[in-house]
Amino acid sequence: MDIRFVAQIDGSAPIVAFPVTKGGVDKLAGALGDPHGALLKGAAGQARFDGAVASLVETSAVEGDDVVRLVLVGVGEGTAADMERAGAALTARFHTSGQTSALVDFAGVDAL
């Protein structure tokens, strides 16, 4: 699987992951704005997701004629070990999905 890190989503990826620090769901939702921010905040609330390291929440959004998988991935405190665990969780989740690429959008994460 090809995982790319981007500053802005270009709409071509079937999977877009958003790293979230522990307790950072509201901050991410504010950074993304509507409609994705509200959608991801709602999905996080329903799943009791709080950004704990290696935790994942997945939902989908319609982008034109396509459906995109949106994933929140918990990065805990953002240490190197936390980021490695989060990356492993993301890879494990989609390794056998048939998708060949994913984007990781760090827009809502401060410098770690």
PLY file of the C-alpha trace (Angstrom):
ply
format ascii 1.0
element vertex 112
property float x
property float y
property float z
element edge 111
property int vertex1
property int vertex2
end_header
0.00 0.00 0.00
1.26 3.45 -0.95
0.76 5.94 1.91
1.41 9.60 1.15
1.54 12.51 3.56
-0.11 15.66 2.22
-0.76 19.23 3.28
-4.14 19.30 1.52
-6.45 16.60 0.22
-6.58 16.47 -3.57
-9.71 14.34 -3.80
-8.06 11.44 -5.60
-7.48 9.09 -2.69
-9.95 6.38 -1.71
-8.75 6.58 1.92
-7.89 9.74 3.84
-6.53 9.42 7.37
-6.43 12.21 9.94
-4.01 11.83 12.87
-5.54 12.94 16.16
-3.62 13.55 19.38
-5.08 12.43 22.70
-8.08 14.68 23.39
-7.67 16.48 20.04
-10.93 15.63 18.27
-12.50 19.08 18.72
-9.34 20.79 17.48
-9.26 18.61 14.36
-12.95 19.21 13.64
-12.39 22.97 13.88
-9.36 22.83 11.58
-11.21 20.85 8.92
-14.42 22.88 9.05
-17.66 21.66 7.52
-18.68 19.20 6.24
-15.84 16.80 7.13
-15.15 18.31 10.53
-18.70 17.77 11.75
-18.87 14.29 10.23
-15.61 13.17 11.85
-16.50 14.74 15.20
-19.82 12.86 15.15
-18.14 9.57 14.22
-15.59 10.05 17.01
-18.32 10.73 19.54
-20.34 7.67 18.52
-17.26 5.44 18.83
-15.95 7.10 22.02
-12.74 7.88 20.15
-10.40 10.22 22.01
-7.14 9.96 20.07
-5.62 7.17 22.16
-2.59 5.75 20.40
-3.35 3.24 17.60
-7.13 3.61 17.92
-9.10 4.00 14.68
-12.53 5.27 13.68
-13.77 5.02 10.12
-16.64 6.68 8.28
-17.38 7.56 4.67
-18.15 10.75 2.77
-19.41 11.46 -0.72
-16.98 13.48 -2.86
-18.69 14.20 -6.18
-19.39 10.78 -7.68
-16.99 8.96 -5.36
-17.19 7.65 -1.82
-14.10 8.32 0.29
-13.18 6.47 3.47
-12.30 8.94 6.22
-10.29 7.55 9.11
-9.33 9.07 12.43
-6.13 7.53 13.72
-5.09 8.13 17.32
-1.47 9.23 17.76
-1.58 9.61 21.55
1.00 12.14 22.69
2.67 12.14 19.28
5.96 10.58 20.31
7.96 8.62 17.76
6.78 5.36 19.32
3.14 6.55 19.27
3.41 7.54 15.61
4.90 4.15 14.75
2.07 2.34 16.52
-0.52 4.54 14.80
1.04 3.87 11.40
1.05 0.15 12.08
-2.62 0.23 13.07
-3.53 2.14 9.91
-1.55 -0.24 7.70
-3.03 -3.32 9.39
-6.57 -1.98 8.92
-6.25 -1.49 5.16
-3.55 -3.98 4.15
-6.08 -6.47 2.77
-8.73 -3.93 1.72
-7.80 -3.98 -1.96
-6.98 -0.27 -1.89
-3.54 0.62 -3.15
-3.09 4.10 -1.68
-4.07 6.33 1.20
-3.44 9.95 2.12
-2.56 11.15 5.62
-3.69 14.72 6.23
-1.89 16.50 9.08
-3.93 19.71 8.73
-5.40 19.50 12.24
-2.24 18.45 14.07
0.24 20.88 15.56
3.92 20.15 15.03
4.67 17.04 17.04
0 1
1 2
2 3
3 4
4 5
5 6
6 7
7 8
8 9
9 10
10 11
11 12
12 13
13 14
14 15
15 16
16 17
17 18
18 19
19 20
20 21
21 22
22 23
23 24
24 25
25 26
26 27
27 28
28 29
29 30
30 31
31 32
32 33
33 34
34 35
35 36
36 37
37 38
38 39
39 40
40 41
41 42
42 43
43 44
44 45
45 46
46 47
47 48
48 49
49 50
50 51
51 52
52 53
53 54
54 55
55 56
56 57
57 58
58 59
59 60
60 61
61 62
62 63
63 64
64 65
65 66
66 67
67 68
68 69
69 70
70 71
71 72
72 73
73 74
74 75
75 76
76 77
77 78
78 79
79 80
80 81
81 82
82 83
83 84
84 85
85 86
86 87
87 88
88 89
89 90
90 91
91 92
92 93
93 94
94 95
95 96
96 97
97 98
98 99
99 100
100 101
101 102
102 103
103 104
104 105
105 106
106 107
107 108
108 109
109 110
110 111
